[in-house]
Amino acid sequence: MATVAGRSAESPVDVGAARRAWPSVSWIWWRLVALTGVYFVAGKLGLSLAFVHASATAVWPPTGIALAALLLYGYQAWPAIFLGAFLVNVTTAGSVASSLGIAAGNTLEAVTGVWLVNRWAGGRDAFLHARSFFAFAALAGGVGTAVSATLGVTSLALAGHASWSNFGEIWLTWWLGDMAGALVLAPVLFLWATDRWKPPAWPAMLELALVLASVVLVGGIVFGGLGPAWMRGYPLEFLCIPPLLFAAFRFGQREAATCVALLAGLSILGTLAGHGPFARDSQNESLLLLQAFLATLTIVTIPLAAVVREHARSEAALAHTAAIVASSDDAIIGKTLDGVITSWNEGAERLYGYEAVEAIGQPISLIIPRELGHELPEILEQLRRGERTGHFETLRVAKNGRPIDVSVTVSPVRDPSDRIVGASSIARDITHRKRIEATTRERDTLRSVASLAAGAAHEINNPLAVVMGHVQLLLTDEVVGPTRQRICEILESTDRIRAIVARMRHLTHVELLEECPGLPPMLDLKRSSEPETDQALAASPGEPVTAGECLVIVARDGPARYENLHSMFAGSATEVLVDRRVGERRRSGADASGGRRRGSRRRRDISGDLRTRGWALVMRLAESRRRVSDS
């Protein structure tokens, strides 16, 4: 069983996760040993160039190695730095006490520099942004290295290995050497360790190779004495700037830092050989001038590369946002605080009908109706106050004069200084939704009318039956002439009233069909009240009646029952309503106590009920009217 962060890991998977989360002790020690070895070798190379004092050199790459190691692995790597610094100094010059003081200063330099970078320079992101790199250069390259130089020179002076009169010269050499190591070497080591390198395409690889070759060529000409003899006396160090700037613009921080490090190596070798613009009689002075030049190049090149990379990311983000805005179905419009249109996307072109070239530069009142002219001043005033106008529904006008119902959101647009410089509005077409809402209101109204009509039909039906009965009694064989004609007209009108009442009684539930853009025609009370045509009067009981002459009542028993009843009782154009009473009759068979249906669970065929209550009634009225006409 293994323990991971205070809990036990039972399975091999948990044990493997524990090993990945916490490196083994052996791995940590091997890493510390490797860091100590690298620090020791770099320190020996740096002290081989010590001219002002055996322990003070203008070239000290271990500072960059220590900063990169602590940024990568954390403060737990400090023992390797301390041990490496101690071994370098104790095997070079001085005593154990002075070597311990110098090692403590080098270790404190790295720890202090990384703490300052983590606190004020973005930590591991210090090399990704120009502002954070400037902070890194000031804190780790300036403040942190001053700690090492002060403790180191003080340790040498106290131990008697350096004169107090030479304190300033030794301190300046120490400080500039540590600063150059921090600025030149730390970025290239950290960036190559954290930024995974992906081999670019062959054209980009060839371009990078040409850039590195140009750095080598320029370094050879400026610091290697490859040029003609008459050029050696001129200050040619400015020739080093173009290749570095091109690397910063074309690639990134990692490649730019690599070019600076490559140039630094070439320039140190050339300057020590007596070539280049910084060669002086004193080699220490030559190296100090060169390190100042290299630190300046680094401070210019890497932030420039960071700015270019940030600009590229910003352009990509803006292009992505612009693509979203351009392809949006909503109308997205930008305008100034005076109401002048500055941007017009494709959604606005589709919604309002104006092309972008027609709309940009025009006032936004171009699409606002005259009766709503008061909206624009109110919205612009809210924007000047920095207020965002939420969703509100209003009316706009298209190019062809068509009114459009839209839902609009207006937001202020701010510049990098957080000043309001314009506004953006997003409009969505809600015309279809408005139509649906109107149809829904009409449907609810018709439902109320249908309920009222059904109630009125029940009230009218009883006295109407009495009237029809008395009129039929008056129609006897003895009645002839004009009187019989008047009674027949009364009976015919009564039949029409009875047919209308029958239709009103069946308007008990209204449904809107999804495939119909409007309401079913049979819901029109005027059409339901139209008199029957001659075709309906001449129809036989076995023939279907045309649409508009009857109502087919269908139960909610699924598509199969609907198709069966529709084909049996209705024509192809007959509108269909649902009889709520059928469901009530079905539920009436439920037991009052338990709520279960009595009898079989199979659906009962209601064709007989429909034929008796609906279709047969219409047929009987049609036959009665035909008998009256024949007589």
Disulfide bonds with the S-S distance in Angstrom:
none
